[in-house]
Amino acid sequence: MKCIHLAVLIIAFGLMSGSCSAHRDNHVEFLNDKHQKDSNLPFSQAVKVGNLVFLSGEIGVDKTTGKLVSGGISAEAKQTMSNIKSTLAAHGISMKNLVKCTVMLAEISEWQAFNEVYITYFEKPYPARSAFGANGLALGAKVEVECIAAI
């Protein structure tokens, strides 16, 4: 019986160490468009590791003006989701590749208004999602969304 347990431990350790070294060998690629490269902001738009792409949080900033769009949560939600779609498209990825989104709302009571915009950017089945209230989003934004895509 002790030999069986020892064999199981040896196999498990071998599998774990094999997966750890495979993980260390994953190529990391930082994905930034020209606007991001020129902005001197301290983050990348997205980072690709293996077949996963991690997008930085997006807010409802009009990329041409660098300012939040006016019009409240619905306008910001639309701009936020459009920014995500644009970032993905710049790297040959579509909204269908999103597997997880995290939504941060300055006012959790605006969740339904955000959701009405959010669902227009997807077809069923939807990505996994978390949503929570957050205090002090960048530039006074009403919403921020970060996503993970699988390609």
Secondary structure, 3 states (H helix, E strand, C coil): CHHHHHHHHHHHHHHHHHHHHHHHCCCEEEECCHHHHHHCCCCCCEEEECCEEEECCECCEECCCCEECCCHHHHHHHHHHHHHHHHHHHCCCCHHHEEEEEEEECCHHHHHHHHHHHHHHCCCCCCEEEEEECCCCHHHCCEEEEEEEEC
